[in-house]
Amino acid sequence: MADFKHLVVVKFRPDVNVGEILYGIQTLVSCVGTVKPFECYIEYRSTGEDLEGSEMVRQGFTHVFAVIFGSKEGYNAHIQRPAHIKFSAVVAQALDKVVVLNFLGMWVEQKVKASDLPLLHHIISKP
């Protein structure tokens, strides 16, 4: 069975204490021991600034939160928990923009051989 990924990309409102929101997310995630199997990681730049992306590509989004569940059923159980429902309502008030993506994970085996690299370079360097 494939992992189920829950990816949330956000831009917080300027008046929001992002540290409090991040602490709340970490606390909520640490309480999900009843959903098995469950693994979580949170990625964000502490300054909320993307130092390498252009604004056109980034569109003002500053933080990414990714949660990996062992199954879609585990995800569905998590989002029905009262703590998740209440905290989601609080976070929603703190957001300027949000994109949520849910999808099944899939491992892709690398099939490229060294002999294919010149062909790949030719394809991607075409105008």
BELFENGI-V523325 format. One record per helix or strand. SS is the DSSP state (H for helix, E for strand). FROM is the first residue (numbers start at 1). TO is the last residue. If there is no record, write none. Layout:
ss->[SS | SS]
from->[FROM | FROM]
to->[TO | TO]
This chain:
ss->[E | H | E | H | E | H | H | E | H]
from->[4 | 18 | 38 | 55 | 63 | 72 | 82 | 95 | 114]
to->[12 | 30 | 44 | 58 | 69 | 79 | 94 | 104 | 124]
